[in-house]
Every structure is written in structure tokens, then in C-alpha cells.
């Protein structure tokens, strides 16, 4: 089968921040499953001159490669909804988006984008229910997993190089919790963007995990409104599966639904706050036999149930099934070709007219004055995006959407 992956080679499209998670895990898995894999960079703004060129490149690659499935991991509005609809209605391929962070992105992103695909995924059971309530039924409930290339049996605690490590970006409460734990004597070696050790390669991550007595994971998600209160929802992260799969001992912040995948206290260990984090670190550093037994059980569970070989095989089959279901509900036959005339009409809606140019200058000037020449453009783009999805919804992700028309380079 031919699979075209539309995603980012690097984290946040920035080569300085290391290999992109989906790029380093999905593409090797698909190749190992025997598929012919093609790739289109979707986030690095140096690869395409504009969103017009990015969208055109996707259609051209589909026309040339003729993939069976286009597997995307969209960030926001980089590929227009009209482009996905042109692909869907051509009948040339099945289209599916692997969706991240639905716990907080459903209302602003997924509910608007999903109807333009043959198939969509979510890793959140509560959001799967929301899709159904909103009449979006072509959704697969799946989950993150471990890369089978990185499966390694655990080392005994006595042979590990690091006592406690964390691999991930220094954002949110992570830095505060690590520093608080260190003040209580629970020292942690941290790797990733924003930490003194800096980013590490995707090849180094499983090595660090396996050579650590304890590997930490934080489950913090975005802040969301719960009635009149602003609360931070925990979420199951990819690292939840990556650590046991790489032969590590996982000490993770608890998250709703975690017990569906691992047994806390038997296959992984959990904590709820800084005090419990410190208690658990002390416990498992002083009880290496218990630590080793849990690490081994977590590794075996991951090998049986939680690899991307299983997840992506199911994802591709779901996409093909939904494509066929879509075909049977249509009155006409698929065109079997890209509708370039329609695409060029869509392109015209992306033009930047004089009033929008003035708005762009105003936003850039104001935000740059407040946050400086680097953060200012990002803040301007973010402000416009937040206003757009709240006021015009679906249009935000179309060619005529203002965030994409004004801020290609600031994404």
C-alpha cells in the first residue's frame, strides 16, 4: 500500500527542537509494515513559500504518487478544508487525520475540520462521544503507543546510569514541579527544549529512558473552563507508552483513563502532586526489586497491546473503510482526478487585499511593541486565531481564513 504522510519532520517545524514525534515514529512503523511511504513537510515554513504552495504541493504529490491513504497530522489551518474536500471527492485516496490534544482542541479545531476528511482519529473517549453527538461518525477512538523499533527489555536498577530523568519540553508546570522536587532532595536530570541539557535526538531518547532507574512523565494539558472555574485537564501522553516500551520504569502523573492501558502500581507508578512525586521517587529508588518487577510488567504489556504496528494498521484500515462508505453514500462517481479548476478558484480567496494588509501591519506593530520582534508576530498570529475560531468557526480553516492569509511565517 502507498501511504503519503503529511506532517512535520521536526518538533514545531523547527530543526533546533529535534525530530518530530509523528515523523520519527509513524514513518518507520509504516515502512516496517511493508508500505511504500511518501512524505510532505507541512509545518516548516522554509519548505514552501506560502500556504498556496503547500496546498498545491499536496495535490500535486497525490496526483503523481497516487497513494492509497493520505495520513495527516494537522496543526491548525496549514491545509485548507477545500483542499481536503477536493481530495476526498476525487476518489484517488483515503484521507485521515491523526488528531492530537482533543481534550482542549475539539471545540476550536477538530469539530470544524473532521467533516472534510474521509476519516478522523481521537485519543480521548469523552471527545469520541462528543463527535457522535455532533453528528461526526467517521471517527476512530485510538491511542498513542510505542515504536516497535525501540522495544528493549528493562535493565535492572543496579545497571542504570541515571537515578531519575525527564525527557520533554520545559513548559507549563513541569519546570516548577521538577524544581520543587529537587528542593526536597529528589534530583532529576532533564532533557529537552528549555532545559540546561537542551534537546536530544530521537535516537537518544529510548537510550536515556532505558538507562534510568525512574523516568518521569507529566500529564498536564491545556487550561479549560469547567463551569466558572479554569482548570487544567490531565491527558495521556505518548511518553506514557514510550517509556515502558523502551525498557524504562514509568512514574507518571495520573490521568483519566490511564488504568485502561496499564495497572498503576503493577505496570507503572503514578503520582498526583509534588509531595507524592517525591515520595514515589524515594520509594522506588530504595526498592530496586519492586522497581524492576514493575518495569518488566509494563514492558510486557506494551509489547502485547501498545505498539504503533497495531495502532497504525487499524488506522489505515479504518481510513479505507470510511472512504468506501463515503463512496456508497454519494450519488455520482468519483472523478478520479484532481479538480485543478476548483483549486485555482479556492486560491483566489486566499489573496491578501489592502484592508487585510493594513490589519496585519497594525497587529504586528502593536504586538511587537508589547512582546518584542520575535514573540510579537507569534502573539499577533495567536490573537487573530483565537478571535477567528470563536467568531467564524469553520472559515478559520478555509483558504479565506484570516489567520492563514495574514500570518504564514508566524505559525
C-alpha positions in Angstrom: 0.0 0.0 0.0 1.2 3.6 -0.7 0.9 6.0 2.2 1.5 9.7 2.0 2.3 11.2 5.4 1.6 15.0 5.7 3.3 16.1 8.9 6.3 17.8 10.3 9.9 16.4 10.3 10.8 18.4 13.4 9.0 19.5 16.6 7.0 22.6 15.9 8.6 22.7 12.4 11.9 23.9 14.0 15.1 21.8 13.3 16.6 23.1 16.6 13.9 21.3 18.6 14.7 17.8 17.4 12.8 15.2 15.4 9.0 15.5 15.2 7.2 12.8 17.2 5.0 11.5 14.4 7.7 11.7 11.8 10.2 9.6 13.9 7.5 7.0 15.0 4.9 6.8 12.3 7.1 6.6 9.2 9.4 3.8 10.4 6.4 1.9 11.6 4.6 2.2 8.2 7.8 1.0 6.4 8.1 -1.9 8.8 4.5 -2.9 8.0 5.6 -3.1 4.3 4.0 0.1 3.0 5.6 2.4 0.4 5.8 5.7 2.4 6.0 9.2 0.9 6.3 12.4 2.9 5.2 16.0 2.6 6.5 18.6 5.1 3.6 20.6 6.5 4.9 22.8 9.2 8.5 24.1 8.4 7.7 27.4 6.7 11.1 27.4 4.9 9.9 24.4 2.7 7.1 26.3 0.9 6.8 30.0 0.1 3.1 30.2 1.1 0.1 28.2 2.1 -0.9 28.3 -1.5 2.3 26.5 -2.5 1.9 24.0 0.4 -1.7 23.1 -0.6 -0.7 22.9 -4.3 2.2 20.6 -3.4 -0.2 18.2 -1.6 -2.5 17.9 -4.6 0.5 17.5 -7.0 2.0 14.8 -4.9 -1.3 12.9 -4.7 -1.6 13.2 -8.5 1.9 11.9 -9.1 2.2 9.2 -6.3 -1.4 8.0 -6.3 -1.3 7.0 -2.6 -3.9 4.7 -1.2 -4.1 6.7 2.0 -3.1 10.2 3.0 -2.3 10.2 6.7 -2.1 13.8 8.1 -1.2 15.3 11.4 -2.6 18.8 11.1 -1.5 21.6 13.4 -4.1 24.3 12.6 -5.0 25.7 9.1 -2.0 24.8 7.0 -4.0 22.6 4.6 -7.3 24.2 3.7 -10.6 22.4 4.1 -11.3 22.9 0.4 -8.1 21.0 -0.4 -9.2 18.0 1.7 -12.6 18.1 0.1 -11.0 18.2 -3.4 -9.0 15.1 -2.4 -12.0 13.3 -0.9 -14.2 13.9 -3.8 -11.6 12.9 -6.4 -11.7 9.3 -5.1 -7.9 9.0 -5.6 -7.1 8.2 -1.9 -8.5 7.8 1.5 -7.8 10.8 3.8 -7.4 10.5 7.6 -6.1 12.9 10.2 -4.3 11.7 13.4 -5.6 14.2 15.9 -3.7 15.4 18.9 -4.9 17.2 22.1 -8.6 16.8 21.5 -9.2 17.3 25.2 -8.9 21.0 24.6 -8.7 21.3 20.8 -12.0 19.7 20.0 -14.1 22.9 20.3 -11.7 25.1 18.4 -10.3 22.7 15.8 -11.5 19.2 15.4 -15.2 19.7 15.1 -14.7 22.1 12.2 -12.0 20.1 10.4 -13.2 16.5 10.7 -16.2 16.7 8.3 -13.8 17.4 5.4 -12.0 14.1 5.8 -12.9 10.5 5.0 -11.8 9.6 8.5 -10.5 11.2 11.7 -9.0 9.9 14.9 -9.1 10.9 18.6 -7.3 9.6 21.6 -10.0 10.8 24.1 -13.0 8.7 24.9 -15.0 11.7 26.1 -14.3 13.5 22.8 -15.3 10.4 20.8 -18.7 10.8 22.5 -18.8 14.5 21.6 -18.1 13.7 17.9 -21.0 11.3 17.9 -23.3 13.9 19.5 -22.3 16.4 16.8 -23.1 14.0 14.0 -19.5 13.2 13.1 -19.4 9.5 12.9 -16.3 8.7 10.8 -14.0 8.8 13.9 -11.7 6.1 15.3 -11.0 6.1 19.0 -7.3 5.1 19.2 -4.4 5.9 21.5 -0.7 6.7 21.5 1.7 3.8 21.6 5.4 2.7 21.5 7.6 2.3 18.5 8.4 -1.3 18.0 11.9 -0.3 16.8 12.6 0.9 20.3 11.3 -2.1 22.3 14.0 -3.1 24.7 13.7 -5.2 27.9 14.4 -3.2 31.1 17.8 -3.0 32.7 18.0 -3.9 36.4 18.1 -0.7 38.5 21.6 -1.6 39.6 22.8 -1.2 35.9 21.2 2.1 35.2 23.2 5.3 34.6 20.7 7.9 35.8 18.6 7.8 39.0 15.7 9.9 37.7 15.2 11.6 34.3 12.6 13.5 32.4 12.6 14.0 28.7 10.4 16.7 27.3 9.9 20.4 26.8 10.2 22.6 29.8 6.8 24.2 29.7 3.7 24.5 31.9 4.1 23.2 35.5 6.8 20.8 34.6 9.7 23.1 35.4 8.1 24.2 38.7 7.4 20.7 39.8 10.9 19.4 38.9 12.4 22.4 40.8 10.1 21.8 43.8 11.0 18.1 43.9 14.7 18.9 43.7 14.4 21.3 46.7 13.1 18.3 48.6 16.1 16.2 47.5 14.6 14.4 44.5 17.1 15.4 41.9 16.1 14.9 38.2 18.2 15.0 35.1 16.1 16.8 32.4 16.5 16.7 28.7 14.6 18.7 26.0 13.9 22.2 24.8 14.1 24.7 27.6 16.3 22.6 30.0 20.1 23.2 30.5 20.9 19.9 28.8 19.0 21.0 25.7 17.2 18.9 23.1 18.3 15.3 22.4 17.8 13.3 19.2 15.0 10.8 18.8 17.7 8.0 18.9 18.9 9.2 22.3 15.5 9.3 24.0 15.0 5.5 24.3 18.6 5.1 25.5 18.1 7.7 28.3 14.8 6.0 29.3 16.3 2.5 29.5 19.3 3.7 31.4 17.2 5.5 34.1 16.0 3.9 37.3 12.9 6.2 37.1 11.6 8.0 34.1 9.1 10.8 34.8 6.1 11.8 32.8 3.8 14.8 33.3 0.2 14.6 32.1 -0.6 18.3 32.1 -2.8 19.5 29.3 -4.3 22.9 28.5 -6.4 25.0 30.7 -10.1 24.7 30.1 -13.2 26.2 31.6 -15.2 23.9 33.9 -18.3 25.9 34.6 -17.0 29.2 36.1 -13.6 27.7 37.0 -10.5 27.5 34.9 -8.9 24.0 35.4 -6.0 22.1 33.8 -7.0 18.8 32.4 -4.5 15.9 32.6 -4.1 13.8 29.5 -2.5 10.5 28.5 0.7 11.4 26.7 2.7 9.5 24.1 5.5 9.2 26.7 3.1 7.0 28.7 3.7 4.2 26.3 7.2 5.1 25.1 8.8 4.7 28.5 7.7 1.1 29.3 8.3 0.1 25.6 11.9 1.4 25.8 12.5 -0.7 28.9 12.0 2.1 31.4 10.2 2.4 34.7 7.4 4.9 34.3 6.5 7.2 37.1 3.7 9.3 35.6 1.3 11.9 36.8 -2.1 10.3 36.8 -4.7 11.0 34.1 -8.2 9.9 33.4 -8.4 6.5 31.6 -4.8 5.5 32.4 -6.0 2.3 34.1 -7.5 1.1 30.8 -3.9 0.7 29.4 -1.7 0.0 32.5 -2.3 -1.2 36.0 -1.0 1.5 38.4 1.3 0.0 41.0 1.9 -3.1 38.9 2.9 -2.0 35.4 3.5 1.7 36.0 3.7 4.0 39.1 1.6 7.2 39.5 1.6 10.5 41.4 -0.9 13.3 41.9 1.2 16.2 43.3 4.7 17.2 44.1 4.7 15.6 47.5 3.6 12.3 46.1 6.1 12.6 43.3 8.9 12.9 45.9 7.5 10.1 47.9 7.3 7.8 44.9 10.9 8.7 43.8 12.2 7.9 47.2 10.2 4.7 47.4 11.4 3.2 44.1 15.0 4.3 44.4 15.1 2.4 47.7 13.2 -0.7 46.5 15.0 -1.7 43.3 13.4 -5.2 43.2 9.9 -3.7 43.2 11.0 -1.2 40.6 12.4 -3.9 38.4 9.2 -6.0 38.6 7.0 -3.1 37.6 9.3 -2.1 34.7 9.2 -5.7 33.4 5.4 -5.9 33.7 5.0 -2.6 31.9 7.3 -3.7 29.1 5.4 -6.9 28.5 2.0 -5.2 28.5 3.4 -2.7 25.9 4.7 -5.4 23.7 1.4 -7.2 23.7 -1.0 -4.3 23.3 0.5 -0.9 22.8 2.7 -0.7 19.7 2.3 1.5 16.6 2.3 -1.6 14.5 -1.2 -2.3 15.9 -2.4 1.3 16.1 -1.4 2.3 12.5 -2.6 -0.9 10.9 -6.0 -0.3 12.4 -5.9 3.4 11.4 -5.2 2.7 7.8 -7.9 0.0 7.5 -10.4 2.4 9.1 -9.5 5.1 6.6 -10.0 2.7 3.7 -13.3 1.5 5.1 -14.6 5.1 5.6 -13.6 6.0 2.1 -15.7 3.2 0.7 -18.6 4.1 3.0 -18.3 7.7 1.7 -18.4 6.5 -1.9 -21.5 4.5 -1.4 -23.4 7.5 0.0 -22.6 9.7 -3.0 -25.0 9.8 -6.0 -22.2 10.3 -8.6 -18.9 8.6 -9.2 -15.6 9.9 -8.0 -13.9 12.0 -10.7 -10.6 10.0 -10.5 -8.6 13.3 -10.9 -7.7 16.4 -9.1 -10.1 19.3 -9.8 -7.5 21.9 -10.6 -10.0 24.4 -11.8 -11.8 24.3 -8.5 -8.5 24.6 -6.6 -7.5 27.8 -8.5 -10.8 29.3 -7.6 -10.1 28.5 -4.0 -6.7 30.1 -4.3 -8.3 33.4 -5.2 -10.0 33.5 -1.8 -6.6 33.5 -0.2 -5.5 36.8 -1.7 -4.4 39.5 0.8 -6.2 42.7 0.0 -5.4 46.2 1.1 -7.6 46.3 4.3 -6.1 42.9 5.4 -2.5 44.2 4.8 -3.3 47.2 7.0 -4.7 44.9 9.7 -1.6 42.9 9.5 0.6 45.9 9.9 -1.5 47.1 12.9 -1.3 43.8 14.7 2.4 43.3 14.1 3.2 46.9 15.3 1.1 46.5 18.5 2.2 43.1 19.5 5.9 43.7 18.6 5.8 46.8 20.8 4.5 44.7 23.7 6.4 41.4 23.2 9.4 42.3 21.0 10.3 41.5 17.4 10.4 37.7 17.9 7.5 36.9 20.1 5.4 39.8 18.8 4.5 38.3 15.4 3.6 35.0 17.1 1.4 36.8 19.6 -0.3 38.7 16.7 -1.0 35.5 14.9 -2.3 33.8 18.0 -4.6 36.7 18.9 -6.1 36.6 15.4 -6.5 32.9 15.5 -8.3 32.9 18.9 -10.7 35.6 17.7 -11.3 33.8 14.4 -12.3 30.3 15.6 -14.6 31.9 18.2 -16.3 34.1 15.7 -16.3 32.4 12.3 -15.5 28.8 13.3 -15.1 26.7 10.2 -14.0 29.6 8.0 -10.8 29.8 10.0 -9.5 26.7 8.4 -10.5 27.6 4.8 -8.5 29.4 2.2 -10.3 32.6 3.1 -9.5 32.4 6.8 -7.7 35.5 8.1 -5.0 33.8 10.3 -3.6 31.9 7.3 -3.9 34.8 4.9 -2.1 37.3 7.3 0.4 35.1 9.0 2.1 32.3 7.0 5.5 32.8 8.5 4.4 33.3 12.1 2.8 29.9 12.6 
